[in-house]
Amino acid sequence: MLGRVLWTVLLMGALQSLAEASQGHISVVLLGATGDLAKKYLWQGLFQLYMDQVSSGHSFTFHGAALTALEPGQRLMFDVLKKLSCPPDEAPNRCAVLKDQFLKLSQYHQLSSAENYTALSREIEALLRQEGLEEAGRIFYFSVPPFAYTEIARHINSSCRPPPGAWLRVVLEKPFGHDLQSAQQLAAELAGFFREEEMYRVDHYLGKQAVAHILPFRDQNRQFLDPIWNRHHVERVEIVLKETVDAKDRTSFYEQYGVIRDVLQNHLTEALMFLIMELPANVSRAEEVLQHKLQSFQSLWGLEKNSAVLGQYQAYASQVQEELQQAQDYVSTTPTFAGVLIHSDSLRWEGVPFLLTSGKALDERVGYARVLFKNRAYCTQSETLRDAGHSQCKAKQIIFYFGHGALNTPAVLVSRNLFRPVMPKDSWKEAVAQSDLQVFGQPLSDYYVYNPVKERDAYSVLISNIYHGRKDFFITTENLLASWGFWTPLLDSISRQPLRLYPGGVENQHLLDFEMVSGGLAFALAEPEELLNPPRQMPSDYKAIQSKYRQSPLVSAWSEDLISRLASDMEEAAVRSVARSGQFHLALSGGSSPVILFQRLARHHYAFPWKHTHIWLVDERCVPLTDSESNFFGLHSHLLQSVRVPYFNIHPMPVHLNRRLCVEEDRGTELYAKDIVALVANASFDLVLLGVGTDGHTASLFPYSESGLEGAPTVVLTESPVKPHQRMSLSLPLINKARQVFVLVLGKGKHDITTLLSRVGHEPRKWPISGVSPSSGQLVWYVDYDALLG
């Protein structure tokens, strides 16, 4: 049947010539062919691909597949296909012919076993032999839940790959994991079956025309944007997706994911990357675009609990109870509304707030990215006497309007007092201003407004890009893991946070208005919230408790409260030291634990006497200081570049001398020890910050180290059991000369060593941290509840 149709298509001239037909045959397999996504978008997108490419020189067959048995599955699928439509500008006769061909080229398969996949592959091969066609490639579209990915991937890889010389493109729908760990696991499983270039992870927002045009717009308007697309001119950036619908009938999904995982981590983050990434020389080169996106992720500040405001519409709890058969006293802590403040430490965007907002049961359905520019003008004469193009006092903004809302169409809007943008005439047209419409409080006539010449569904755009192999419209594994790495710490920190309840729709009034306060976000209305009753105590129910640990003072709290207390104690110690001696000598450890402390100090402690502070390293890996493994590199990224420490007060360890790393003949340890003796009174640091490894090591002093655990107070070279093996470290006797030593211990992974250390005595050869005991100073332990209690 399919063979006769293919030959008929060739003879009818739907393909330009038989020579062109030799470009090859493409088989498209839609898994989950009878599901909601397929019914609403995917079949229509595949039909649009066929209409667009029927004369391209490729022939096509379309294979719908699901677990449903052959006869009912076929009936369900063809019920959908019969309802497919052509664009309004398509000639009715051509539409009818193409639709008839598309239906005849489509076939249903039950794919539930390895044998089914083998049979499908043989059927494709037999068809191509029969018609004398070369195979160009196969597209497998996974419109199925992620838990099914691995099994399907195994079957495709073992039984249904195209022959050598033909390409394979596997299309994956979100969600791609629940957090960083699950995303890493899923990525690792898929990597066992497919190469990176074969995988196309879909974020359908990248197919929305206004989102897809952000990079081309920036590229085509470089002459206007280069001077103003930066922190000196941009006041803030807002990326918003509001919905009027609630989560009814979707609570089983929503309870697992919530609004941040559902919308912010993917759709809004991708739009943000297009806005803030450095423009590559060629925005059409997928590799360059993807690399610049990754670099933008690396510039983002880590998120803290106060970076977000969260809400939940009031009817959500009862919907969960009803749909998931939960008890009447079940309480959901899943946010249905979120506003998140993001900052970048790049030179271009430092200090500019990026606000990402989304929610269900809000007052309107709309999505947009809005770049609001600073306005330093003062206009003496009345604004009514000026036209928008010449008034410098009206708001200056660029808006990428995703759709719906007042305009009800994708659009790009540029304030007339900015510039007239360059727009490609073949795909965007200037709109006639409607005087009665307003956007952000201004009449539409204040903007240059452009709409797509031909409005296209996002999935049609993405399916076309899959056909053309345009990887820059999809999420790579690196991109995915960078995004989850950015969002997972926030998701962990807010898992116990109370939510603001809101009634939904226009009744929300000002309940969800928020403002930027002290580097974070807070709801603008301070009225009492109706608090949830969570099944366990919230972090705020616990205070930072103080007692003893190993005969020294212990401060313990939830990690965020603990970091806040530690940062305050460090600032207090610094102020006292500067008052006493005019300077503060601070020695800091590397590793992951201090990162959130460094960020806290940078963002919230503006009274810290950085001008009088000397920064020293407790230890360093033997890598160049510009290497991401370097402790100094981490310290610089998360603290030093955000505070004003005099250049000559920063003392990195000299691990890289004479173009080589940690060679004894270069005497780097002696140089550092001499600097300490010369600058630090009595070689006694005012404060040393340490961490603890799961093996009991501290600084880079490891169990049974040959140097540094005893002897003279100096600087030593040591060996680590993990790469990079070579390290430089302050010795234990030198650490013990400090006035104060603070030890920071975070996370459940440190619970076992924390318990062990509470029971052992002074045994530094086994557990170097047990040898920390300042001879004339004070030792304080800062241990979070996870490490202390498990």
Disulfide bonds with the S-S distance in Angstrom:
Cys86-Cys95 1.97
Cys379-Cys393 2.00
Cys622-Cys662 1.88
